[in-house]
Amino acid sequence: MSSVIFTEHPTQDGHAIAEIKLNAERSLNALTLEMIDEILPRLESWEQDDKIVAILLDSAGEKAFCAGGDVVNLYKAIIGEGDPDFPQQFFDREYRLDYRLHTYAKPVVCWGNGIVMGGGMGLLSGSSHRIVTETSRLAMPEVTIGLYPDVGASWFLNRLPNGTGRFLAITGSQINALDAHHLGLADRMIASDKRGVLFEHLTNARWGDDDQADDAQGVVNKILRELERESQPVFEEMEAPVYKFSPLIRELMDHDTIDQAVAAILAVESDDKWFGKAQKTLSHGSSVSIKLIDEQLKRAKYMSLAQVFQSELALSVQCCRHREFPEGVRALLVDKDGKPEWTYSNVAAVEDSFIDGLLTQPWAQNPLADLGD
């Protein structure tokens, strides 16, 4: 069975809703290169098809929308058990897909139900209408595998207030629907049992003439607004830990160096479960990742979206040439011993020159130089 299912659902007024369903439930719909290579050309075709008025991006199963990218195959390529060119090919095409979603001319409604992490965050963040449910768990947990938040995270994490983006990145903290909505990482909070109703409304709507592109955005907004209003009772008892801790997060991230911020976070005495998990993940995470996250976010702060993806491609390829990332994947996902042998014992020990080397572009011309043309 195909790992991506494409369906064109006719609307009552003669148009169609195009559905992209990630269909790899056993791997929590983790994004593979084959999936990316199927999705991107289909998006290109549908954008030119006047019959298609909107895209619905969802997934099989209830547990996860998309739990990340294909890091195990990246690991195999890095250690010599696969195509050595695979890492660059994977990141190049994944970032092209993410950028295409960000710049797509038609509404893309992403149903971010369940686990939305790593590569899944790239898909959700690039969509024009980002839906979360009471089961949504969003995160960029790359600090646990010796990488850094990519897929455009250098763009969207930098737009979070008061150091929250850096905090979430270095702690790999999970975000629920309420916090995602507060932070602007999601547009609508809709109950998970409304997915079928959403589909019905999309196919029953009146979409107007083919040349009225703005109308399509309005139709989607109207449908989602109504479903969000009906869903409010589901979210009334939900806590928002990021919002709750936002004054503390601002204080903790207001330090001159990242190792000072790390020390401040770990020194907090709290019996809160969410904050305690953030501290634990930070204490066990890669020191290279922590310092790299800080520097990448600083450098990307004023970049355009295209420049962000170009910088992330260079950095991701460089990370695949160093031992930290494959060692993190080995410990967490391959051998699963949970005991990575990180290159550095603490953040202060990571030399600036080492980070500068990782942030140096490895080619004369970036393969994503054509983005935005």
PyMOL commands that set and color helices and strands:
alter all, ss='L'
color gray80, all
select helices_A, chain A and resi 25-27+33-48+71-78+86-102+119-126+142-145+153-159+164-171+177-183+192-204+213-235+241-244+246-253+258-267+273-284+287-300+305-319+324-334+347-349+352-358
alter helices_A, ss='H'
color red, helices_A
select strands_A, chain A and resi 4-10+16-22+52-59+64-66+108-112+115-117+129-132+137-139+188-189
alter strands_A, ss='S'
color yellow, strands_A
deselect
rebuild
show_as cartoon
